[in-house]
Amino acid sequence: MSTLGLTSSLLMNTLKKLAAPPQLYQRLGSTLASKLTYSEYGDPVKVVHKENEQVPVPKENEVLIKMLAAPVNPADVNTIQGKYPSKPPLPAVPGNEGVGKVVKVGPGVLDLNEGDHVVPLSNNLGTWRTHLVLPQDNLLKVPKKLGLVEAATLTVNPCTAYRMLRDFADLKPGDTVIQNGANSACGQNVIQICRSWGVRTVNVVRPRSNIEELRQFLKGLGATIVLTEDEIRSTEIFKDGTVDKPKLALNCVGGKSAIEVMRHLQNSSAIVTYGGMSREPVTVPTSALIFKDIRVMGFWMTRWAKEKANSVERMEMFEELISMMTSNDLQGPAYKMVDFDNYQEALMNTMTIKGMIGKKYILDFGK
Protein backbone atom coordinates (compact mmCIF):
# COMPACT_ATOMS: atom_id res chain seq x y z
CA MET A 1 0.00 0.00 0.00
CA SER A 2 1.29 3.48 -0.82
CA THR A 3 2.08 5.97 1.92
CA LEU A 4 -0.88 8.07 0.76
CA GLY A 5 -3.22 5.05 0.87
CA LEU A 6 -1.98 4.04 4.33
CA THR A 7 -2.46 7.58 5.63
CA SER A 8 -5.99 7.72 4.22
CA SER A 9 -6.85 4.33 5.79
CA LEU A 10 -5.50 5.39 9.18
CA LEU A 11 -7.45 8.65 8.96
CA MET A 12 -10.71 6.86 8.20
CA ASN A 13 -10.21 4.38 11.06
CA THR A 14 -9.44 7.23 13.45
CA LEU A 15 -12.56 9.11 12.35
CA LYS A 16 -14.71 6.03 12.94
CA LYS A 17 -13.34 5.62 16.45
CA LEU A 18 -14.10 9.26 17.16
CA ALA A 19 -17.63 8.94 15.76
CA ALA A 20 -17.01 11.80 13.33
CA PRO A 21 -20.06 13.57 11.99
CA PRO A 22 -21.64 12.25 8.77
CA GLN A 23 -20.80 15.49 6.92
CA LEU A 24 -17.07 14.83 7.34
CA TYR A 25 -17.39 11.26 6.08
CA GLN A 26 -19.30 12.49 3.06
CA ARG A 27 -16.52 14.93 2.21
CA LEU A 28 -14.08 12.01 2.32
CA GLY A 29 -16.25 9.97 -0.03
CA SER A 30 -17.50 7.54 2.60
CA THR A 31 -20.99 6.02 2.78
CA LEU A 32 -21.77 6.63 6.43
CA ALA A 33 -25.30 6.91 7.74
CA SER A 34 -26.66 7.57 11.24
CA LYS A 35 -29.56 6.14 13.19
CA LEU A 36 -31.13 6.24 16.62
CA THR A 37 -31.49 2.90 18.33
CA TYR A 38 -32.46 1.28 21.62
CA SER A 39 -31.74 -2.21 22.96
CA GLU A 40 -33.99 -2.15 26.02
CA TYR A 41 -37.27 -0.56 27.04
CA GLY A 42 -37.15 2.37 29.41
CA ASP A 43 -36.79 6.13 29.65
CA PRO A 44 -36.27 7.26 26.03
CA VAL A 45 -33.71 9.89 27.02
CA LYS A 46 -31.61 7.15 28.67
CA VAL A 47 -32.07 4.14 26.39
CA VAL A 48 -32.02 5.82 22.96
CA HIS A 49 -28.61 6.60 21.51
CA LYS A 50 -27.18 7.56 18.16
CA GLU A 51 -24.83 5.36 16.19
CA ASN A 52 -23.28 5.23 12.75
CA GLU A 53 -23.72 2.58 10.08
CA GLN A 54 -22.94 2.07 6.43
CA VAL A 55 -25.53 3.33 3.97
CA PRO A 56 -27.43 0.20 2.85
CA VAL A 57 -27.55 -0.82 -0.81
CA PRO A 58 -30.99 -1.46 -2.35
CA LYS A 59 -31.59 -4.94 -3.74
CA GLU A 60 -34.20 -6.02 -6.26
CA ASN A 61 -37.50 -4.13 -5.86
CA GLU A 62 -35.97 -2.04 -3.07
CA VAL A 63 -35.44 1.69 -2.78
CA LEU A 64 -32.81 3.65 -0.84
CA ILE A 65 -34.21 6.85 0.62
CA LYS A 66 -32.58 9.67 2.53
CA MET A 67 -34.89 10.81 5.28
CA LEU A 68 -35.80 14.49 5.24
CA ALA A 69 -38.05 14.76 8.29
CA ALA A 70 -39.64 12.44 10.86
CA PRO A 71 -41.98 13.36 13.74
CA VAL A 72 -41.63 12.23 17.33
CA ASN A 73 -45.11 11.03 18.31
CA PRO A 74 -46.36 10.12 21.80
CA ALA A 75 -46.86 6.57 20.49
CA ASP A 76 -43.15 6.45 19.59
CA VAL A 77 -42.26 7.40 23.16
CA ASN A 78 -44.66 4.76 24.53
CA THR A 79 -43.11 2.14 22.24
CA ILE A 80 -39.60 2.91 23.53
CA GLN A 81 -40.95 2.72 27.09
CA GLY A 82 -42.40 -0.72 26.33
CA LYS A 83 -45.95 0.49 27.02
CA TYR A 84 -47.35 0.36 23.49
CA PRO A 85 -49.19 -2.71 22.15
CA SER A 86 -47.05 -2.76 19.01
CA LYS A 87 -43.48 -3.73 19.90
CA PRO A 88 -40.68 -4.16 17.35
CA PRO A 89 -37.96 -6.75 18.01
CA LEU A 90 -34.98 -5.31 19.90
CA PRO A 91 -32.60 -3.71 19.16
CA ALA A 92 -34.83 -1.35 17.23
CA VAL A 93 -34.80 1.99 15.47
CA PRO A 94 -37.73 4.16 16.62
CA GLY A 95 -40.07 6.12 14.39
CA ASN A 96 -43.23 5.23 12.47
CA GLU A 97 -43.62 8.25 10.19
CA GLY A 98 -41.56 10.48 7.99
CA VAL A 99 -40.78 11.67 4.49
CA GLY A 100 -37.69 10.93 2.48
CA LYS A 101 -36.10 11.47 -0.91
CA VAL A 102 -35.25 8.60 -3.23
CA VAL A 103 -31.47 8.33 -3.57
CA LYS A 104 -31.19 5.08 -5.50
CA VAL A 105 -33.53 2.39 -6.84
CA GLY A 106 -32.74 -1.29 -7.07
CA PRO A 107 -33.38 -3.57 -10.05
CA GLY A 108 -37.06 -4.03 -10.86
CA VAL A 109 -38.25 -0.72 -9.42
CA LEU A 110 -40.39 0.92 -12.09
CA ASP A 111 -42.64 3.48 -10.40
CA LEU A 112 -40.05 5.47 -8.44
CA ASN A 113 -37.08 7.54 -9.56
CA GLU A 114 -34.17 9.33 -7.92
CA GLY A 115 -35.33 12.59 -6.38
CA ASP A 116 -38.93 11.49 -5.77
CA HIS A 117 -40.40 12.26 -2.35
CA VAL A 118 -41.84 9.22 -0.59
CA VAL A 119 -43.62 8.35 2.64
CA PRO A 120 -43.09 4.95 4.36
CA LEU A 121 -46.38 3.09 4.81
CA SER A 122 -45.72 0.21 7.21
CA ASN A 123 -45.53 0.38 11.00
CA ASN A 124 -42.30 0.02 13.03
CA LEU A 125 -40.00 0.64 10.07
CA GLY A 126 -37.68 2.83 12.12
CA THR A 127 -37.70 6.24 10.46
CA TRP A 128 -35.35 7.97 12.91
CA ARG A 129 -32.29 7.48 10.72
CA THR A 130 -30.62 9.31 7.87
CA HIS A 131 -30.99 6.51 5.32
CA LEU A 132 -33.45 3.67 4.92
CA VAL A 133 -33.96 0.84 2.41
CA LEU A 134 -37.52 -0.34 1.85
CA PRO A 135 -39.43 -2.44 -0.67
CA GLN A 136 -41.12 -0.20 -3.22
CA ASP A 137 -44.52 -1.55 -2.09
CA ASN A 138 -43.90 0.02 1.35
CA LEU A 139 -43.58 3.52 -0.07
CA LEU A 140 -46.12 6.11 -1.18
CA LYS A 141 -44.93 8.67 -3.70
CA VAL A 142 -46.09 12.16 -2.73
CA PRO A 143 -45.96 15.42 -4.70
CA LYS A 144 -42.85 17.52 -4.12
CA LYS A 145 -45.11 20.53 -3.61
CA LEU A 146 -46.53 18.82 -0.52
CA GLY A 147 -44.93 20.50 2.51
CA LEU A 148 -42.34 18.49 4.46
CA VAL A 149 -44.33 18.78 7.69
CA GLU A 150 -47.55 17.63 6.02
CA ALA A 151 -45.76 14.75 4.28
CA ALA A 152 -43.83 13.69 7.39
CA THR A 153 -46.99 13.56 9.51
CA LEU A 154 -49.37 12.18 6.87
CA THR A 155 -49.88 8.57 7.94
CA VAL A 156 -50.96 8.87 11.58
CA ASN A 157 -52.96 11.90 12.70
CA PRO A 158 -54.60 13.01 9.43
CA CYS A 159 -55.52 9.39 8.68
CA THR A 160 -56.82 8.83 12.22
CA ALA A 161 -59.01 11.93 11.98
CA TYR A 162 -60.22 11.02 8.50
CA ARG A 163 -61.14 7.44 9.35
CA MET A 164 -63.00 8.32 12.55
CA LEU A 165 -65.03 10.95 10.71
CA ARG A 166 -65.75 8.60 7.80
CA ASP A 167 -66.34 5.29 9.56
CA PHE A 168 -68.39 6.02 12.69
CA ALA A 169 -71.07 8.42 11.48
CA ASP A 170 -72.83 9.40 8.28
CA LEU A 171 -71.83 13.05 8.40
CA LYS A 172 -73.39 15.63 6.13
CA PRO A 173 -72.86 19.39 5.77
CA GLY A 174 -74.38 21.16 8.78
CA ASP A 175 -73.93 18.21 11.15
CA THR A 176 -71.94 18.62 14.37
CA VAL A 177 -68.94 16.73 15.78
CA ILE A 178 -67.71 17.23 19.34
CA GLN A 179 -64.17 16.40 20.46
CA ASN A 180 -61.89 16.85 23.46
CA GLY A 181 -58.13 17.37 23.23
CA ALA A 182 -59.02 19.57 20.27
CA ASN A 183 -55.60 21.21 20.11
CA SER A 184 -53.82 17.87 19.71
CA ALA A 185 -52.34 17.08 16.30
CA CYS A 186 -55.27 14.79 15.53
CA GLY A 187 -57.75 17.34 16.86
CA GLN A 188 -56.37 19.99 14.53
CA ASN A 189 -56.89 17.62 11.61
CA VAL A 190 -60.46 16.88 12.71
CA ILE A 191 -61.24 20.61 12.70
CA GLN A 192 -59.83 21.19 9.22
CA ILE A 193 -61.35 18.11 7.59
CA CYS A 194 -64.75 18.98 9.05
CA ARG A 195 -64.44 22.54 7.76
CA SER A 196 -63.65 21.18 4.30
CA TRP A 197 -66.74 18.95 4.45
CA GLY A 198 -69.03 21.65 5.85
CA VAL A 199 -69.34 19.90 9.24
CA ARG A 200 -69.43 21.98 12.43
CA THR A 201 -67.11 21.24 15.34
CA VAL A 202 -67.42 21.84 19.07
CA ASN A 203 -63.89 21.68 20.45
CA VAL A 204 -63.02 21.13 24.10
CA VAL A 205 -59.61 22.04 25.55
CA ARG A 206 -58.03 22.28 28.99
CA PRO A 207 -58.25 25.67 30.78
CA ARG A 208 -55.04 27.68 30.47
CA SER A 209 -53.74 31.21 30.85
CA ASN A 210 -53.61 31.83 27.08
CA ILE A 211 -57.05 30.36 26.33
CA GLU A 212 -58.08 33.25 24.08
CA GLU A 213 -54.94 32.83 21.99
CA LEU A 214 -55.64 29.11 21.63
CA ARG A 215 -59.29 29.79 20.87
CA GLN A 216 -58.34 32.10 18.01
CA PHE A 217 -55.76 29.63 16.69
CA LEU A 218 -58.32 26.80 16.50
CA LYS A 219 -60.96 29.07 15.00
CA GLY A 220 -58.40 30.06 12.40
CA LEU A 221 -58.23 26.38 11.45
CA GLY A 222 -62.01 26.29 11.08
CA ALA A 223 -63.30 25.43 14.56
CA THR A 224 -66.95 26.43 15.01
CA ILE A 225 -66.88 26.66 18.81
CA VAL A 226 -64.02 26.27 21.31
CA LEU A 227 -64.86 25.62 24.98
CA THR A 228 -62.79 24.73 28.01
CA GLU A 229 -63.44 21.64 30.11
CA ASP A 230 -65.20 23.90 32.62
CA GLU A 231 -67.33 25.64 30.00
CA ILE A 232 -68.60 22.44 28.37
CA ARG A 233 -70.23 21.43 31.68
CA SER A 234 -72.54 24.44 31.71
CA THR A 235 -72.88 25.41 28.05
CA GLU A 236 -76.31 26.13 26.55
CA ILE A 237 -75.22 26.00 22.89
CA PHE A 238 -77.13 22.78 22.20
CA LYS A 239 -80.28 23.82 24.03
CA ASP A 240 -80.50 27.28 22.46
CA GLY A 241 -79.89 25.97 18.94
CA THR A 242 -76.51 27.58 18.34
CA VAL A 243 -75.47 24.21 16.93
CA ASP A 244 -77.29 20.90 16.62
CA LYS A 245 -76.46 18.12 19.04
CA PRO A 246 -73.43 16.18 17.82
CA LYS A 247 -73.75 13.04 15.71
CA LEU A 248 -70.24 11.94 16.74
CA ALA A 249 -67.93 12.41 19.73
CA LEU A 250 -64.15 11.89 19.55
CA ASN A 251 -62.29 11.25 22.79
CA CYS A 252 -58.53 11.27 23.38
CA VAL A 253 -58.63 12.29 27.05
CA GLY A 254 -60.86 9.89 28.98
CA GLY A 255 -62.17 10.35 32.52
CA LYS A 256 -64.66 13.15 33.21
CA SER A 257 -63.89 14.81 29.90
CA ALA A 258 -65.19 11.79 28.00
CA ILE A 259 -68.40 11.81 30.05
CA GLU A 260 -68.99 15.48 29.27
CA VAL A 261 -68.64 15.15 25.49
CA MET A 262 -70.74 11.97 25.56
CA ARG A 263 -73.51 13.73 27.45
CA HIS A 264 -74.31 16.03 24.53
CA LEU A 265 -74.60 13.36 21.83
CA GLN A 266 -77.73 12.71 19.82
CA ASN A 267 -79.46 9.41 20.49
CA SER A 268 -77.92 6.38 18.74
CA SER A 269 -74.63 8.21 18.14
CA ALA A 270 -71.08 6.99 18.79
CA ILE A 271 -68.28 8.15 21.03
CA VAL A 272 -64.96 6.97 19.63
CA THR A 273 -61.93 6.75 21.92
CA TYR A 274 -58.50 6.91 20.29
CA GLY A 275 -56.35 8.07 23.21
CA GLY A 276 -56.25 8.46 26.98
CA MET A 277 -54.14 11.46 27.93
CA SER A 278 -55.71 11.77 31.39
CA ARG A 279 -54.83 8.11 32.09
CA GLU A 280 -58.34 7.80 33.54
CA PRO A 281 -60.82 5.16 32.32
CA VAL A 282 -63.80 5.94 30.12
CA THR A 283 -66.82 5.52 32.36
CA VAL A 284 -70.19 5.18 30.64
CA PRO A 285 -73.39 6.21 32.47
CA THR A 286 -76.01 3.49 32.38
CA SER A 287 -78.61 5.95 31.08
CA ALA A 288 -76.42 6.69 28.03
CA LEU A 289 -76.57 3.03 27.06
CA ILE A 290 -80.21 2.30 27.86
CA PHE A 291 -82.08 5.48 27.05
CA LYS A 292 -79.83 7.14 24.48
CA ASP A 293 -78.45 4.00 22.83
CA ILE A 294 -74.96 5.53 22.75
CA ARG A 295 -72.36 3.34 21.04
CA VAL A 296 -68.98 3.27 22.78
CA MET A 297 -66.25 2.47 20.28
CA GLY A 298 -62.47 2.49 20.03
CA PHE A 299 -60.13 3.17 17.13
CA TRP A 300 -56.46 2.32 16.56
CA MET A 301 -54.98 3.53 13.27
CA THR A 302 -52.20 0.93 13.37
CA ARG A 303 -54.68 -1.93 13.26
CA TRP A 304 -56.78 -0.30 10.52
CA ALA A 305 -53.70 0.32 8.36
CA LYS A 306 -52.55 -3.29 8.78
CA GLU A 307 -55.95 -4.68 7.83
CA LYS A 308 -56.31 -2.32 4.86
CA ALA A 309 -52.65 -2.24 3.81
CA ASN A 310 -53.11 -2.49 0.05
CA SER A 311 -56.76 -1.55 -0.20
CA VAL A 312 -58.31 0.89 -2.66
CA GLU A 313 -59.95 2.50 0.38
CA ARG A 314 -56.57 3.39 1.86
CA MET A 315 -55.23 4.83 -1.39
CA GLU A 316 -58.39 6.92 -1.86
CA MET A 317 -57.93 8.28 1.65
CA PHE A 318 -54.34 9.32 0.90
CA GLU A 319 -55.42 10.91 -2.36
CA GLU A 320 -58.12 13.00 -0.68
CA LEU A 321 -55.89 14.05 2.22
CA ILE A 322 -53.00 15.03 -0.07
CA SER A 323 -55.43 16.96 -2.26
CA MET A 324 -56.63 18.87 0.81
CA MET A 325 -53.04 19.58 1.84
CA THR A 326 -51.81 20.79 -1.53
CA SER A 327 -54.86 23.07 -1.85
CA ASN A 328 -54.20 24.49 1.64
CA ASP A 329 -57.45 23.13 3.08
CA LEU A 330 -55.45 20.97 5.49
CA GLN A 331 -52.18 22.08 7.05
CA GLY A 332 -49.75 20.26 9.29
CA PRO A 333 -49.85 20.64 13.07
CA ALA A 334 -48.14 23.34 15.09
CA TYR A 335 -44.55 22.13 15.09
CA LYS A 336 -40.91 22.73 15.85
CA MET A 337 -38.13 21.33 13.68
CA VAL A 338 -35.29 19.84 15.72
CA ASP A 339 -31.90 19.01 14.23
CA PHE A 340 -31.30 15.26 14.19
CA ASP A 341 -28.23 15.72 16.40
CA ASN A 342 -30.49 17.31 19.06
CA TYR A 343 -32.92 14.38 19.13
CA GLN A 344 -33.02 14.36 22.95
CA GLU A 345 -34.73 17.76 22.88
CA ALA A 346 -37.53 16.29 20.77
CA LEU A 347 -37.80 13.26 23.06
CA MET A 348 -37.95 15.27 26.27
CA ASN A 349 -40.54 17.71 24.96
CA THR A 350 -42.76 14.98 23.53
CA MET A 351 -42.76 13.24 26.93
CA THR A 352 -44.39 16.32 28.48
CA ILE A 353 -47.94 17.55 27.94
CA LYS A 354 -46.50 19.93 25.32
CA GLY A 355 -45.85 17.00 23.05
CA MET A 356 -49.30 15.52 23.62
CA ILE A 357 -51.44 18.54 22.83
CA GLY A 358 -48.98 21.28 21.92
CA LYS A 359 -46.30 21.44 19.27
CA LYS A 360 -45.27 18.45 17.21
CA TYR A 361 -41.51 17.94 17.42
CA ILE A 362 -40.05 16.88 14.09
CA LEU A 363 -36.53 15.57 13.48
CA ASP A 364 -34.82 17.46 10.66
CA PHE A 365 -32.25 15.44 8.70
CA GLY A 366 -31.29 18.23 6.32
CA LYS A 367 -31.44 18.18 2.53
KEVEX-832956 format. One line per field, with one value per residue (C-alpha): y, x, z; residue in one letter; residue number from 1. Coordinates in pm, whole numbers, plus 32768, in hexadecimal, padded with zeros to 4 digits. Last residue first. Layout:
c2 = (Y	...) .
c1 = (X	...) .
c3 = (Z	...) .
res = (a	...) .
n = (NUM	...) .
REM end
This chain:
c2 = (871A	871F	8608	86D2	8615	8698	8702	8735	8860	8850	873E	8610	86A4	87C9	86DB	8660	852C	85DA	86EB	85F7	852E	865D	86F0	859C	859E	86C3	8624	85F6	876D	87C0	8855	88E1	88A5	891E	8810	87EA	88A0	8831	8909	8991	8903	881F	87A6	875F	86A0	85DF	857D	8514	8443	83A4	833C	82B4	81E3	8153	80FA	8059	7F65	7F07	7F20	7F18	7E2C	7EB7	8020	7FE2	7F3F	805D	8161	80E8	813D	80F9	80F7	8147	814E	8229	8190	82CA	8224	80E6	812F	829D	8253	815D	826D	8206	8228	8252	8204	830C	832B	8499	847A	834E	8327	82B3	82A3	82B9	832F	82BB	8335	827E	83AD	84F7	8538	8643	855D	84AD	85EB	860C	849D	849B	85C9	8523	840B	83DD	84CD	8467	8465	84A5	84D9	84AA	8518	8652	8714	882A	8975	8AC6	8A25	8AA8	894E	88E6	8A28	8A35	89ED	898C	885F	88C4	8A04	8956	8874	89A9	8A02	8A43	8A6A	8A53	89EF	8A45	8A4E	8BBE	8B5B	8A78	8B93	8C8A	8BA3	8B5F	8CD3	8CFD	8BDC	8C6F	8C31	8AD0	8A07	88B4	889C	8841	8878	8888	884C	8896	87C6	8875	8767	8846	88CE	876A	8713	8847	880D	8698	86E2	87CF	86C6	85C7	86AC	86FB	8849	87A5	86C9	8695	8668	86BB	8689	8746	871D	8844	8793	861B	8519	83AC	834A	825A	8211	835C	8447	8340	82E8	844E	84A9	8373	83AB	8515	84A6	8377	8359	84C2	854C	8559	85C3	86E3	8756	8739	8802	875A	8805	86D8	8606	84C0	8363	8263	8160	8002	7F65	7FEC	7F0C	7FDE	8054	816F	828B	83A3	82EC	831D	8270	811B	8040	8002	8026	8015	8135	81EF	8343	839A	84CA	847D	84EB	83A5	82F2	8223	815C	805C	7FB8	7E6D	7E9B	7F7F	80EF	81FC	8341	835C	847B	8445	848F	8418	8339	820B	8264	81A0	80C7	7F79	7E8D	7DED	7D5D	7E60	7E8B	7EEC	7EF1	8024	8031	7FB8	8110	8123	80D6	81DC	82E4	8285	8291	83F4	844F	84C7	8538	84DC	85C4	85A9	8439	83C7	82AD	816D	80A9	7F34	7E63	7DA6	7E12	7F6E	7FAE	8014	814D	80CF	8102	820B	8218	82F4	8294	8246	819E	82CB	83DD	82D6	8265	80ED	7FC8	7F29	7F23	8080	8122	8270	8266	82F5	82B3	8297	825A	82F2	83E5	84B1	85D5	84E1	8466	85CB	860D	84C9	854D	849C	837E	839E	8232	825B	838F	82D3	81B6	82AE	8361	821B	81B1	8304	82F6	8194	81F9	8327	8255	815C	8000) .
c1 = (73B8	73C7	7367	7266	71BB	705B	6FC9	6E51	6DEA	6CDE	6BE8	6CBE	6E17	6DD6	6D46	6EA9	6F4C	6F4C	702A	712D	713C	7157	726F	731A	7324	7417	74F9	73C6	738A	7237	711B	7005	6E99	6D32	6C87	6C91	6B9E	6A57	698F	6AD4	6A92	6BC3	6B48	69E1	6A59	6B4C	6A2B	694C	6A5A	6AC6	695F	6931	6A6D	69E7	6895	6939	69D4	6B41	6B6F	6A01	6A25	6B79	6B06	69D2	6AA4	6B9C	6A86	69F2	6883	6799	661F	650E	63BC	62B8	615B	60D1	5FF0	60AB	6217	6226	614B	624F	6355	6495	65E6	6714	683E	6936	6A95	6A3D	6ADA	6A07	69FD	6926	67CF	66A0	6554	643C	62D9	6190	60F6	61A3	62DC	62F9	6349	645E	6530	650D	6548	6689	670B	66BE	67B7	683A	6919	6923	67AB	66F1	6577	6490	6331	6351	6222	61CF	6285	621D	60CB	608E	60A4	61DF	629E	6231	6388	63AA	6491	6534	65B3	6688	6738	6779	66AA	66FE	65E0	65D9	6746	67C7	6941	6930	6830	6938	6A38	6936	68D7	6A44	6A8A	6950	69B7	6B0F	6B02	6A80	693F	6955	68B7	6762	670B	65AA	65C9	64E1	64EA	6509	65EE	6723	66D4	66B5	6809	68A1	6814	6862	69C7	69FB	6971	6A69	6B8E	6AFA	6A48	68F2	694B	67D3	66EF	658D	6512	63E6	631F	62F2	638A	6355	63F1	638D	643D	6549	6616	6651	6699	6764	681E	687A	68F3	69CE	6A50	6AAC	6B50	6C18	6C84	6CB7	6DA5	6EE1	6E20	6D6D	6EAF	6F76	6E73	6DD3	6E61	6F43	6E0C	6DFF	6E73	6DFC	6EFA	6EDA	6E9C	6FF0	7099	7158	72BC	72EF	73E5	740A	7363	7231	7146	7148	7060	6F7A	6E37	6E24	6DE2	6F2B	6EF6	6FA8	7038	70CB	7233	72A7	7184	705B	6F58	7039	710F	7186	72F6	7336	72E7	73D1	73B5	723B	71E6	7147	7012	6FC4	6EF6	6F1D	7059	7143	7268	7265	7344	7256	712C	701C	6F04	6D9F	6CC9	6D81	6E0D	6F70	7001	7088	6F29	6E8E	6F7E	6F25	6DB2	6DE4	6E61	6FBD	6F9A	7084	7123	7204	725F	7346	72A3	732F	7228	71F3	715A	72A4	73A9	73E5	753D	7549	7607	770A	76BC	76E8	764D	7562	74D3	737E	7379	73A7	72D5	71D5	71A1	717D	7171	72B9	739A	7352	73B3	73D7	7474	7596	761E	777F	77CD	792A	79A7	7A80	798C	7876	7935	7955	77E0	778C	782A	795B	791D	7A7E	7ACA	7A41	7B18	7C50	7C03	7BD1	7D17	7DDA	7D53	7DA9	7F0A	7F3A	7EBE	7FA8	80D0	8081	8000) .
c3 = (80FD	8278	8366	842A	8544	8581	86CE	86B9	8787	8890	88EB	893A	8901	89E4	8AEA	8B20	8A85	8931	89C0	8A43	8902	881D	88F0	88F7	8779	8772	8668	858B	858F	8624	8558	8631	85E5	85E5	851B	83A1	82C1	8225	8134	80A4	7F47	7F67	80B8	8051	7F1E	7FF9	80DE	7FBC	7F14	805A	80A5	7F46	7F75	80BA	8026	7EF6	7FEC	8005	817D	81E6	830F	836E	8344	841C	852E	8539	852F	8678	86B1	87D3	87EC	88E6	8838	88E3	88EB	8990	8A91	8AE2	8A92	8AF3	8C24	8CA6	8CAF	8BF8	8CA4	8BC4	8CA0	8D1A	8C89	8C43	8AE9	8A8A	8911	87ED	8890	87AB	8837	8757	8716	8752	8801	87BE	8887	8995	8AB9	89FC	89F5	8B6F	8BBD	8AF0	8BAE	8CF9	8CB4	8B52	8A91	8922	88E7	87A3	87B5	868A	8623	86F6	8770	867E	869D	872A	8766	88C6	8963	88AC	88F1	8A5F	8AF5	8C63	8C60	8B15	8BB8	8CBE	8BC3	8AF1	89C2	8853	8759	85DD	85B0	8454	8479	84D8	85DC	8672	8685	8709	8827	8873	8897	8968	8A49	8A94	8C0D	8BE7	8C06	8B53	89FB	896A	87FD	8773	85FE	84DB	839C	8249	81BD	81AE	8308	8389	82F7	839A	84F6	84F7	8489	85AD	8696	8611	865E	87B3	87DB	87EB	8913	892A	87FE	878E	862A	859D	845B	836E	8241	8265	8348	833C	847C	84F5	83BC	830C	842F	84E7	83A7	8352	84AE	84C6	8364	83AF	84F6	8486	831A	82AF	83B7	82E3	81AC	825A	8301	81BE	80FB	7FCC	7E97	7E64	7E2A	7EEF	7E8E	7F8A	7FF9	8087	7F2F	7EBE	7FBD	80B9	80F1	81EC	8214	8313	8430	850B	8416	84BC	83EF	8517	844C	82D1	81E1	81B4	8108	7FC5	7F15	7DBF	7D82	7CE8	7C44	7CB4	7BF0	7B47	7C52	7BC2	7C13	7D3D	7D54	7DDA	7E9B	7EBD	7FA5	80F8	81C1	831F	83FB	84DF	859F	867E	860B	86BB	877C	87C6	8709	86C7	87C6	876D	88A7	892D	8A8E	8A49	8A95	8931	88B0	8995	890C	87A7	8801	8884	8727	86C5	855E	843E	833D	820C	8210	80FD	803E	7FAC	7EEA	7ECD	7DB6	7D8E	7E8A	7F15	7FAF	811D	818D	8283	83F0	84FB	8653	8718	8867	88F8	8A4F	8B33	8A8E	8A2B	8B95	8B7D	8A90	8A2A	88F8	8872	8729	867E	8527	8464	8306	8283	8116	8104	7FFD	80E8	80DD	8132	8260	82DE	82B4	836D	84AF	8535	8628	86B4	866D	850E	84D3	8541	8452	8334	8380	8396	8243	81A6	8233	81B1	8057	804C	80C0	7FAE	8000) .
res = (k	g	f	d	l	i	y	k	k	g	i	m	g	k	i	t	m	t	n	m	l	a	e	q	y	n	d	f	d	v	m	k	y	a	p	g	q	l	d	n	s	t	m	m	s	i	l	e	e	f	m	e	m	r	e	v	s	n	a	k	e	k	a	w	r	t	m	w	f	g	m	v	r	i	d	k	f	i	l	a	s	t	p	v	t	v	p	e	r	s	m	g	g	y	t	v	i	a	s	s	n	q	l	h	r	m	v	e	i	a	s	k	g	g	v	c	n	l	a	l	k	p	k	d	v	t	g	d	k	f	i	e	t	s	r	i	e	d	e	t	l	v	i	t	a	g	l	g	k	l	f	q	r	l	e	e	i	n	s	r	p	r	v	v	n	v	t	r	v	g	w	s	r	c	i	q	i	v	n	q	g	c	a	s	n	a	g	n	q	i	v	t	d	g	p	k	l	d	a	f	d	r	l	m	r	y	a	t	c	p	n	v	t	l	t	a	a	e	v	l	g	l	k	k	p	v	k	l	l	n	d	q	p	l	v	l	h	t	r	w	t	g	l	n	n	s	l	p	v	v	h	d	g	e	n	l	d	l	v	g	p	g	v	k	v	v	k	g	v	g	e	n	g	p	v	a	p	l	p	p	k	s	p	y	k	g	q	i	t	n	v	d	a	p	n	v	p	a	a	l	m	k	i	l	v	e	n	e	k	p	v	p	v	q	e	n	e	k	h	v	v	k	v	p	d	g	y	e	s	y	t	l	k	s	a	l	t	s	g	l	r	q	y	l	q	p	p	a	a	l	k	k	l	t	n	m	l	l	s	s	t	l	g	l	t	s	m) .
n = (367	366	365	364	363	362	361	360	359	358	357	356	355	354	353	352	351	350	349	348	347	346	345	344	343	342	341	340	339	338	337	336	335	334	333	332	331	330	329	328	327	326	325	324	323	322	321	320	319	318	317	316	315	314	313	312	311	310	309	308	307	306	305	304	303	302	301	300	299	298	297	296	295	294	293	292	291	290	289	288	287	286	285	284	283	282	281	280	279	278	277	276	275	274	273	272	271	270	269	268	267	266	265	264	263	262	261	260	259	258	257	256	255	254	253	252	251	250	249	248	247	246	245	244	243	242	241	240	239	238	237	236	235	234	233	232	231	230	229	228	227	226	225	224	223	222	221	220	219	218	217	216	215	214	213	212	211	210	209	208	207	206	205	204	203	202	201	200	199	198	197	196	195	194	193	192	191	190	189	188	187	186	185	184	183	182	181	180	179	178	177	176	175	174	173	172	171	170	169	168	167	166	165	164	163	162	161	160	159	158	157	156	155	154	153	152	151	150	149	148	147	146	145	144	143	142	141	140	139	138	137	136	135	134	133	132	131	130	129	128	127	126	125	124	123	122	121	120	119	118	117	116	115	114	113	112	111	110	109	108	107	106	105	104	103	102	101	100	99	98	97	96	95	94	93	92	91	90	89	88	87	86	85	84	83	82	81	80	79	78	77	76	75	74	73	72	71	70	69	68	67	66	65	64	63	62	61	60	59	58	57	56	55	54	53	52	51	50	49	48	47	46	45	44	43	42	41	40	39	38	37	36	35	34	33	32	31	30	29	28	27	26	25	24	23	22	21	20	19	18	17	16	15	14	13	12	11	10	9	8	7	6	5	4	3	2	1) .
REM end
